[in-house]
């Protein structure tokens, strides 16, 4: 068997192997469960209570900006009660590298296709007169 024939046979087998590996592992990604959950919570319909809307106004933010900022937050599973009925309760705080940019954290209730926020906990000495 000549060198060129062996090279073509090797190339065919290598290409076939690449196709098999892509079929088996091609759609996987390196995202963590925390990132997946935060993406899910931020893409759902966001429902804010009156108290949360007031605190959001005190922080000079709106709902669209809050949804964008949620991508830089993470779920603290030590405090959260994810199996709570009827809605899972997720304590959300800024990621360590973004903690200096955000002076609040919040609890999001995951109710099927709705992310419900009842209150926003402002962590700095920001004054807000919301009841």
LINCOR-V206922 format. One record per run of one state. SS is the DSSP state (h for helix, s for strand, l for the rest). FROM is the first residue (numbers start at 1). TO is the last residue. Records with the same first field share a line. If there is no record, write none. Layout:
SS->FROM-TO + FROM-TO
//
This chain:
l->1-2 + 26-32 + 44-44 + 49-49 + 59-62 + 76-80 + 82-87 + 95-95 + 99-103 + 112-113 + 123-131
h->3-25 + 33-43 + 50-58 + 63-72 + 96-98
s->45-48 + 73-75 + 81-81 + 88-94 + 104-111 + 114-122
//
